[in-house]
Amino acid sequence: MKLQIIICLILAFLLTQSPVIGKYFAMINTMIHETGHSLTALLTGGEVRNISLFPNTSGVTMTGHSSWLSHFLTSLSGYIFSSFVGFLFFYLIVKGHYKWMVYILLGILIINVLFWVRNIYGVFWLITFGAGFIWLLKTGNQTVIQYVLVFIASLVMIEAVTSAFEIMWLSIFSPGQAGDAANLARAVVFIPAPLWGLLFFGQSLYFAWLALKRVFILS
């Protein structure tokens, strides 16, 4: 199991650096990130208008909010949610609860395609990735399915860390274009975008450490 996870982490990192196919697979983290924004908006009394997923792995969630707190928590939640899900997937894998990881992935895919994602590429990605995933579950043997799930967990965690690093970098050198960090800096004027960027990157490393600790120390 440990060797399998090491191999999948290396392959996930190498794959996400490739220009086209890597971006297709890295989109799974974007979907989870935007789902985090959407769920938080709903839980804090806001609404989700739509989500757009783009070929360059960026995403936009259009939400409405009932209060400043709802807007603040929604802006904060994307990177934290994707990092947490990466940790959760590894936790489930170590415990042998592969079915729960399948249920979570299918639930996120179905909710997004039915209710939230409306742009052409986003719908295309959800349908093709979801169809491939369902086909695998129906026709693949148990060993292949487990390898694929470990690989998906590795993709999510690698992308959670690298995307958080990218937003930290942007928050330092182009703070006005730093996405969620810029939104939070506008919402909390006495905390600048670079500090939010550092927070996002720090929490991604923390959840990655928790996941790897669970795999290599506590298992």
N, C-alpha and C positions, 0 to 999 in steps of 0.2 A: 504493500500500500504506500509506504513512504517513498520508495523509488518511483512508483507510478505517479505520485503527486509532483515530485521533483521534475520528472520528464514533462508532465503536462504544463507545469508552470513555465518551463523553458520554452516549450513549443508555443504556448499562448503568447508569451512576450515576443517571440520571433514572428509569429503570424500577424500580430497587431501592428508590426512595423512595415508590413508589405502594403503597397499603395491602394489596391482595389479589394482583393479578397479579404485582406486583414480588416479593412474598414467595415466590410459586411458583417464579419463575426464580432467586431468590437461594438457594433450597434446594440448588442444585448445589454451592455452596461448603460448605454444611453436610454434605452427603454426603461430599465430599472430606475435610473436617476429621475427621469421625468415622471414615472409612476410615484416615486417618493413625493415629489412636489404635489401631484394630484391628490394623493391620499391625505396628505397633510392639509391641503386646502379644504377638502371635504370634512375632515375631522374637526377643523377649527371654524366651521360655519360658513366657509366660502363655497365657490362653485368651480367646476372645471369646464371651460368652454371647448377647448380642443388641444391636441398635442400634435406637433409636427416633428418628424424625424428626417434628417437629411443625410445624403451619401457621405458627407465628410465627418460623420459621427456626431455632429452637433444636434441639439434638439431644443425645441421651444414649447413651453407649456403656458397656455393662455388661461389665466384664472381670474376669478372675481373674489373679493374679500369683504367680510363684514366688519373688519376692524384692523387697526395697525398691527396688533398681535398676530392675527391670522396671516397677514402679508409677510411679517417678519419670519414666522415659523415656516411658512411655505418656502420662502427664499433660502432658509437655512437647511431645509430637509434633504435636498437632492443628493448632495455628496455624502452626507451622513447615511442616508438610506441605502445607497449603493454599496458603501463600505460595510454596513451592517449585514446586508444580504450576502455579500461575499463571505463574511465570517460565518453566517448562518449556514450557507451551503457546505462549507468545510466541516462545520460542527455536525451536520446531518450525515455527511459522508463518513466521518470517523465513527459515528454511532451506528452506521449501517442502515440509516433511515433514508434510503434512496428514493422510495416512493414519495416521501414528503417533499423532497426537492422537485420531483416531477410535478406534483400537484401545485406547488408554488409557481413554477415556470409556466405551466399551462394556464393557471388562473390569471397571471399577469398578462400573458399573450391574449387570452380571450377577452378580458376586460378592455384592453387597449384597442383591439380591432373592432369590438362592438360599440364602444361608447366614446372613445377619446381621439384616436388617431384618424385624421381625415386627409392629410396630404398624400399625393400619389405614391411617392417613394416609401413613405411610412407604411401605407397599407400593403404595398408590394413586399416590403421586408417582413412584416408581420405574417402575411399569408405564406410566403415561401419558407421562412424559418420555421413557422408553426407546422406547416405541412411536412417538412423534412423531419422535424422532431417527432411528430405523431407517427410517421412512417417508420422511423427507427424503433419506436416503442412497440409497434405491432409486428415488425419483422426481424429485429435484431435479437441476438441471444443476450443472455443476462450479462456476460462478461463485457461484450461490446457496449451495451447500454451503460454499465458502470464506468467504463473508460470515458465515454462521451460526457457523462455527468461530471466526472472529475475534471475533464477538460473545460466544460462550461463554467464550473466553479472557479477554475484557474483564470479563465478569461475575465470573469467579473472582477475578481480581486486585482489582477494585473491592471485592468482598465480603471478600476476605482482609484488605485494609487497614481497611475500615470496621468489620468485626467485631473486629479486634484493637484498634482505637481504643475501641470500646464496652467491651471487657473491661478495658482500661487505666482507663477512666473509672470503671467499677464497682469496680475494685481500689482506687481512691483513696477513693471516697465510700461504697462499701458492700462492703468487702473480704471479708466473710463470704459474700457472694452472687456472688463473682467467678469462679465456675466453675473452670476449670483453674488460674487464678492462686491461688485459695483452696486448691485441692488441693495445689499445690506449696508454698504457705506452711505447710501442715500437715505436709508431708513433710520440708521443710527449714526448721526452726523459726527459724533465725537470718536468713532472708531473707523479709521481709514480702511480702504480696500485691501492693502497689503496684510493687515492683521487678520482680516477674514480669510484671505488666501492662505496664510500660515495656519490658521485654524483648520481649514479644509484639508490641507496636506497632512497636518499633524494627526488628525483623527483617522485619516486613511491608513497611515503607518501604524497607528495603534490597533485598529481592527485587523490589519494584515498580521501584526505580531501576535494578536490573540489567536488568529486562525492557525498560524504556523506553530505556535506553542501547543495548541490543541493536537496538532498532527504529530509533531516531533518530540514533544516532552510528555504530554499527559496521556497520549494513546498507548 
